[in-house]
Amino acid sequence: MGVTKSEFFTKEQNEIATIAKVLGHPARIAILDFIIKLETCGCGDLVKDIGLAQPTISQHLKELKKVGILKGKIEGTSVCYCIDEEKWDSIRNKFNKFLNKNSTENCC
């Protein structure tokens, strides 16, 4: 499989694609859904609720943190995760702007 030539695309296109790739896994959507409902949680809570192994949950959390959707705060021996509201709003705006573009009315 070839390497994506990201320099051919705009910064906005690359950002949307990166976020879409991270959101493209159902476990990550379940994690976000859980955190949004509770407004905060620890990895152990996710393991119990979602039913995946702790290392698997940790890997998904890492990917969500890497794009900035989640932020974590160390509390004792665990990390408490929550949605980064500023990043969440930015993502929402990027996707809304992209999805609300008018398509060509004369298309097939």
C-alpha positions in Angstrom: 0.0 0.0 0.0 1.4 3.4 -0.9 2.1 6.3 1.4 -0.4 9.1 1.5 1.1 12.2 0.0 -0.3 14.7 2.5 1.5 17.6 1.0 -0.9 17.4 -2.0 -3.8 18.3 0.3 -4.8 21.3 2.3 -4.1 21.5 6.0 -7.9 21.4 6.6 -8.2 18.2 4.4 -5.4 16.5 6.3 -6.9 17.5 9.7 -10.3 16.2 8.8 -8.9 12.9 7.5 -6.8 12.4 10.6 -9.7 13.0 12.9 -12.0 10.8 10.8 -9.4 8.0 10.9 -9.3 8.2 14.7 -13.1 8.3 14.9 -13.4 5.4 12.5 -13.2 2.7 15.2 -16.4 1.8 17.0 -14.5 1.3 20.3 -13.3 4.9 20.2 -16.9 6.1 19.6 -18.1 4.0 22.5 -15.3 5.5 24.7 -16.2 9.1 23.7 -19.9 8.3 24.2 -19.2 7.0 27.7 -17.0 10.0 28.7 -19.5 12.5 27.3 -22.3 10.9 29.3 -20.3 10.9 32.6 -18.3 14.1 31.7 -15.2 12.4 33.1 -13.9 8.9 33.8 -11.0 6.6 34.5 -9.7 3.7 32.3 -11.1 1.2 34.8 -14.6 2.6 34.3 -14.2 2.1 30.6 -13.0 -1.5 30.9 -16.1 -2.3 33.0 -18.6 -0.5 30.8 -17.2 -1.3 27.3 -15.9 -4.8 28.0 -12.5 -4.5 26.3 -9.2 -5.4 28.0 -7.4 -2.6 29.8 -4.5 -2.5 27.3 -6.9 -2.2 24.4 -8.8 0.7 26.1 -5.5 2.3 26.9 -4.4 2.1 23.2 -7.7 3.7 22.1 -7.4 6.4 24.7 -3.8 7.1 23.5 -5.1 7.6 19.9 -7.9 9.9 21.1 -5.4 11.9 23.1 -3.0 12.1 20.2 -5.5 14.1 18.1 -6.4 16.2 21.2 -10.0 15.1 21.7 -9.3 13.9 25.2 -7.2 15.3 28.0 -6.2 13.5 31.1 -5.5 14.4 34.6 -3.5 12.2 37.0 -5.4 11.4 40.2 -3.4 9.2 42.5 -2.4 6.1 40.6 -5.0 6.6 37.8 -5.7 9.0 35.0 -9.1 10.7 34.7 -10.1 11.5 31.1 -12.5 14.2 29.8 -13.3 15.8 26.5 -11.2 18.8 25.5 -14.2 21.1 24.9 -12.1 23.6 22.8 -10.9 20.8 20.5 -14.3 19.2 20.4 -15.8 22.5 19.2 -13.1 22.9 16.6 -13.7 19.4 15.3 -17.5 20.0 15.2 -16.9 23.2 13.2 -14.5 21.6 10.8 -16.9 18.7 10.1 -19.9 21.0 9.8 -18.1 23.3 7.4 -17.1 20.3 5.3 -20.4 18.5 5.4 -22.4 21.6 4.7 -20.7 22.4 1.4 -23.1 22.5 -1.4 -22.9 19.6 -3.9 -23.3 20.1 -7.6 -27.0 20.2 -8.4 -26.4 19.0 -12.0 -24.6 15.8 -11.0 -25.8 12.6 -12.8 
